[in-house]
Amino acid sequence: MGEEHPETLACTSNLALTYINLGRYNEALELQKPLLEVLKQVMGEEHPNTLTCTGNLALTYSNLGRYNEALELQKPLLKVSKQVMGEGHPDTLRCTNNLALTYPYLGRYNEALELQKPLLEISKQVMGEEHPNTLTCTSNLALTYSNLGRYDEALELRKPLLEVLKQVMGEEHPYTLTCANDLAMTYSNLGWYNEALEIQKPLLEVSKQVMGEDHSEILTRTNNLAIAYPDQEEHETSKQPQKHIGSFPSSEQFSESI
């Protein structure tokens, strides 16, 4: 078929995605960089397959911790996606989400916020309030507010988000448990230790049942429970290294095959 045949290009993309799923990001990168150049020449810079490949390459850079290189691809990609696909197209929403996720790694939380607030509103309109991607957008926006120290605004998002996740995903789903943990940490950051405690005590028990006592998250949540006790002597010292487990994984972060 030849190196530039669409089937050959699809095979290359799929092999790169397999490497990504195996955590072999450098091998994926070796395929994706030349693949993108070929796609630009064969299909054009604005072809959907070229845009998908650009997004996938950017995610590989992110997975390798090369966030500036990811950013260099994601910013123009979002602009082209808006022009070609439209602002409400799922691919454009994905591009927006992924760019917004790159900014925090570079400490640029306000720029993430500028993307995430309108993204959430569009996602609600296009996909619905209970769609997994909308729930992810809500969680990511709340996390950005937390990173900016705007805990009241994070709380306004996380309380209803937790209730929706319980209904949609179930009380023992990992996303629900992560959201419960994040909500408890928000209460702690606001000094509402009793409210945090009410969530963290049952959360730790459910987490042990679902994940097993040896899971790495159990240690994190045990530590978070200790932080919730304001009268403990070590509270102030244990609070310093605390960090949120973070937003639950988004389907919008996953690479797509051509």
VENJOMO-V223094 format. One record per pair of residues at least 24 apart in sequence whose ideal C-beta (glycine too) atoms are under 8 Angstrom apart, sorted by the first residue. I is the first residue (numbers start at 1). GAP is how many residues later the second one is. D is the distance in Angstrom with one decimal. If there is no record, write none. Layout:
BEGIN
((I & GAP & D) (I & GAP & D))
END
This chain:
BEGIN
((3 & 35 & 7.3) (4 & 34 & 6.0) (4 & 37 & 7.9) (4 & 38 & 5.2) (9 & 26 & 6.6) (9 & 29 & 6.6) (9 & 30 & 6.5) (9 & 33 & 7.4) (9 & 40 & 7.5) (9 & 249 & 6.4) (10 & 247 & 7.1) (10 & 248 & 5.1) (13 & 39 & 8.0) (13 & 40 & 6.5) (13 & 43 & 7.3) (13 & 244 & 5.4) (13 & 245 & 4.3) (14 & 243 & 5.1) (14 & 244 & 7.8) (16 & 40 & 7.0) (16 & 44 & 7.8) (17 & 39 & 7.3) (17 & 238 & 5.4) (17 & 240 & 5.5) (20 & 36 & 7.8) (20 & 39 & 7.7) (20 & 40 & 6.5) (20 & 43 & 7.1) (20 & 235 & 5.7) (25 & 35 & 5.4) (25 & 38 & 4.7) (25 & 39 & 5.0) (26 & 38 & 7.1) (28 & 32 & 5.1) (29 & 28 & 7.5) (29 & 31 & 5.2) (29 & 32 & 7.6) (29 & 35 & 7.0) (32 & 24 & 6.1) (32 & 25 & 4.4) (32 & 28 & 5.9) (33 & 24 & 6.6) (45 & 35 & 7.4) (46 & 34 & 5.9) (46 & 37 & 7.8) (46 & 38 & 5.1) (48 & 36 & 7.7) (48 & 37 & 7.7) (48 & 43 & 7.3) (49 & 209 & 4.6) (51 & 26 & 6.4) (51 & 29 & 6.5) (51 & 30 & 6.0) (51 & 33 & 7.1) (51 & 34 & 7.9) (51 & 40 & 6.9) (51 & 44 & 8.0) (52 & 39 & 7.6) (52 & 204 & 5.2) (52 & 205 & 7.9) (52 & 206 & 5.8) (53 & 205 & 6.6) (55 & 39 & 7.0) (55 & 40 & 6.2) (55 & 43 & 6.6) (55 & 200 & 7.4) (55 & 201 & 7.3) (56 & 199 & 4.3) (56 & 200 & 6.7) (58 & 40 & 6.8) (58 & 44 & 7.8) (59 & 39 & 6.6) (59 & 194 & 7.0) (59 & 196 & 5.5) (60 & 195 & 7.8) (62 & 36 & 7.8) (62 & 39 & 7.6) (62 & 40 & 6.1) (62 & 43 & 7.4) (65 & 40 & 8.0) (67 & 35 & 5.5) (67 & 38 & 4.5) (67 & 39 & 5.4) (68 & 38 & 7.1) (70 & 32 & 5.2) (71 & 28 & 7.4) (71 & 31 & 5.4) (71 & 32 & 7.8) (71 & 35 & 7.0) (74 & 24 & 6.0) (74 & 25 & 4.3) (74 & 28 & 6.0) (75 & 24 & 6.6) (87 & 35 & 6.8) (88 & 34 & 5.7) (88 & 37 & 7.2) (88 & 38 & 4.9) (90 & 36 & 7.4) (90 & 37 & 7.8) (90 & 43 & 8.0) (93 & 26 & 6.5) (93 & 29 & 6.5) (93 & 30 & 6.0) (93 & 33 & 7.0) (93 & 34 & 8.0) (93 & 40 & 7.1) (93 & 159 & 7.0) (94 & 158 & 4.6) (97 & 36 & 7.8) (97 & 39 & 7.5) (97 & 40 & 6.7) (97 & 43 & 7.2) (97 & 153 & 6.6) (97 & 155 & 4.5) (97 & 156 & 7.4) (98 & 154 & 6.8) (98 & 155 & 6.5) (100 & 40 & 6.7) (100 & 44 & 7.8) (101 & 39 & 6.9) (101 & 152 & 6.8) (104 & 39 & 7.9) (104 & 40 & 6.7) (104 & 43 & 6.2) (109 & 35 & 5.6) (109 & 38 & 5.0) (109 & 39 & 5.1) (110 & 38 & 7.3) (112 & 32 & 5.0) (113 & 28 & 7.5) (113 & 31 & 5.2) (113 & 32 & 7.6) (113 & 35 & 7.0) (116 & 24 & 5.9) (116 & 25 & 4.3) (116 & 28 & 5.8) (117 & 24 & 6.6) (129 & 35 & 7.5) (130 & 34 & 6.0) (130 & 37 & 7.9) (130 & 38 & 5.3) (132 & 36 & 8.0) (132 & 118 & 7.8) (132 & 119 & 6.1) (133 & 117 & 6.8) (133 & 118 & 6.3) (133 & 119 & 5.6) (135 & 26 & 6.5) (135 & 29 & 6.6) (135 & 30 & 6.5) (135 & 33 & 7.3) (135 & 40 & 7.6) (136 & 111 & 6.7) (136 & 112 & 6.7) (136 & 114 & 3.9) (136 & 115 & 7.4) (136 & 116 & 6.5) (139 & 40 & 6.5) (139 & 43 & 7.3) (139 & 108 & 4.3) (139 & 109 & 6.0) (140 & 107 & 4.8) (140 & 110 & 7.4) (142 & 40 & 6.9) (142 & 44 & 7.8) (142 & 105 & 7.9) (143 & 39 & 7.2) (143 & 101 & 6.4) (143 & 103 & 6.2) (143 & 104 & 5.0) (146 & 36 & 7.7) (146 & 39 & 7.7) (146 & 40 & 6.5) (146 & 43 & 7.1) (146 & 98 & 6.3) (151 & 35 & 5.4) (151 & 38 & 4.7) (151 & 39 & 5.1) (152 & 38 & 7.2) (154 & 32 & 5.1) (155 & 28 & 7.5) (155 & 31 & 5.1) (155 & 32 & 7.5) (155 & 35 & 6.9) (158 & 24 & 5.9) (158 & 25 & 4.4) (158 & 28 & 5.8) (159 & 24 & 6.6) (171 & 35 & 7.4) (172 & 34 & 6.0) (172 & 37 & 7.7) (172 & 38 & 5.2) (174 & 36 & 7.4) (174 & 37 & 7.9) (174 & 74 & 6.9) (175 & 73 & 4.0) (177 & 26 & 6.5) (177 & 29 & 6.6) (177 & 30 & 5.7) (177 & 33 & 6.9) (178 & 67 & 5.5) (178 & 68 & 7.6) (178 & 69 & 7.7) (178 & 70 & 4.8) (179 & 69 & 6.9) (181 & 39 & 7.9) (181 & 40 & 6.1) (181 & 43 & 6.5) (181 & 63 & 7.5) (181 & 64 & 5.5) (182 & 62 & 5.5) (182 & 63 & 6.8) (182 & 64 & 7.8) (182 & 65 & 8.0) (184 & 40 & 6.6) (184 & 44 & 6.9) (185 & 39 & 6.3) (185 & 57 & 6.9) (185 & 59 & 5.4) (187 & 41 & 7.9) (188 & 36 & 7.5) (188 & 39 & 5.6) (188 & 40 & 5.8) (188 & 51 & 7.5) (188 & 54 & 7.6) (191 & 39 & 7.8) (193 & 35 & 5.2) (193 & 36 & 6.9) (193 & 37 & 4.3) (196 & 31 & 7.8) (196 & 32 & 4.1) (197 & 28 & 7.5) (197 & 31 & 4.5) (197 & 32 & 7.1) (200 & 24 & 5.9) (200 & 25 & 4.5) (200 & 28 & 5.3) (201 & 24 & 6.6) (217 & 28 & 6.8) (220 & 25 & 6.3))
END
